[in-house]
Amino acid sequence: MKWVRAAAIVFAALTAGIVAFQLALAAGAPWGDYAMGGAYSGVYPPPMRAAAVVQAVVLAVFALVVLARAGLPPRRWARVARWLVWVVVVLSAVSLVLNLATPSGGERALWAPVAAVMLAANLVVAVGARREARVRQS
């Protein structure tokens, strides 16, 4: 259980950093070269700022799902987190692929390693929590 919880905390901490990055983009930080394939160099235009806020919210929900699956708060999400954590795994894998394939070298260098660690941590939670549940049922 220690590994599962530690992995969930790593996932949540990295997600918090990305949420802060997205909110900074939404607030006008000139970091567009490090997001969305570098398509919006500098400050995001207003529609992309709104998209950054939406992405921040979605990522925060992902972190809560992973934490709940690991038995951490919000525990009331534990039931839905049993299957929803696998959605987060799939989307984490897609994120890794996209960050490896991005034409933006800066984005690839910064976010691909983060995406790889997040995917690994998410898998530890998804698989580890499932194994722990089976052991408790035995």
N, C-alpha and C positions, 0 to 999 in steps of 0.2 A: 504494500500500500504506500510505502514511503516514496517509491519511484514514481508511482502514478500521480501522487499529489505533487511531487517536485516537478514532474513534467508539465502538469497543469499550470503550476505557478510560472514556469518558464514561458509557456505559451501565452498566458495572460499578460506577463510583463512585456514580452515582445509586442503583443497586440496593443498594449497601452502606448508603447512608443510609436507604433504606426498610426494609432488613433490621433495622437498628438501631432504627428506629421501631417495627417489629412486635415486636421482642424487648422493647422498653421497655413496650409495651402488655401483653405477656405477663407482665412483671415487676410490673405494677400501676401504671404511669404513668397519670394521669387524662386521657388524650388521646382518649377514645372519640368525642368530637364530631368528630374529624378522620379517622375511619375508618368503613367500613361504613355510609355514609349518615348517620352520627351517631345510629344506632339505639341505641347503648349509651353514653349520656352518662357522662362521668367514667371510672371504673375499669371495665374489662371484667369480666364474670362469668367464672367458671372455664372453662366450655366455649369461650368466645370467646378466652380466653387460650391455650388449646390450639390453637385455629384460627390464632391469630397466629403461633405457633411453626411450624406446618405451612406457613403462607404464607411465613414467613421462609426456610425450607428450600427451598421451590419457587423462590422468587425467586433464591436463591443459585445454584441449579442453572441457572436461566435465564442468569445472568451468566456462568457457566462455559461454557455453550454458545456464547454470543456471543463470548467471548474466544477459544475454540477455533476458531470459524469465521474469526476474524480472524488466525489463525496464532499466537496467543499461548497460553501454557499455560492449560489442560491440553491439550497437543497430541495426546495419545492419544485425545481425543474428536473430533478433526478429521473423521473419516469420518462419524460419526453427526450431527455438527453441521451438515453440508451440508444436510440436510433438516430437522433439528430447529430450526434457526434460523428457519425459516418458521413453525413452530408458535409460537415466541416472538414473531414479528412479529404474527401474528394475535391472540395474547393481549395484546400491547401495544396493539393497536388497540382491542380490547374494553375494556381498562383505561382508555384515553383517553375512550372514549364514556361509560363508567360514571362516570368522574370529572367529565365535563362535565354529566352528567344527575343527579348526586346532589342530594338535597334539602338537604344540609349545605353552607351557603355557605362555611364555613371549609375544609371538605374540598375543595370545588371550587377555591377560591382557591389553596390550597396544592398540591394534587396534580395538578390538570389541567395546569398548565404543565410539571411534572416528567414526567408521562405523555407529553406532546407531545414533549418533548426525547428521552425514552427511545425512543419510536416512531421518531423521525427518525434517531437514532443506530443503532438496530437495522436500519432499512432501508438505511442506508449500508453497514453490515457485510454484510447479506444480499445486496444487489445488487452491491456493490463486490467482495466476495470471489468471487462467481460470475464477474464480468467478468475478474478477475485470473486465475482458473483457466482460462478460455477463452483468454486471451492466452498463458499458459504452454503450453497444448496446441497452439497454432498453430505 
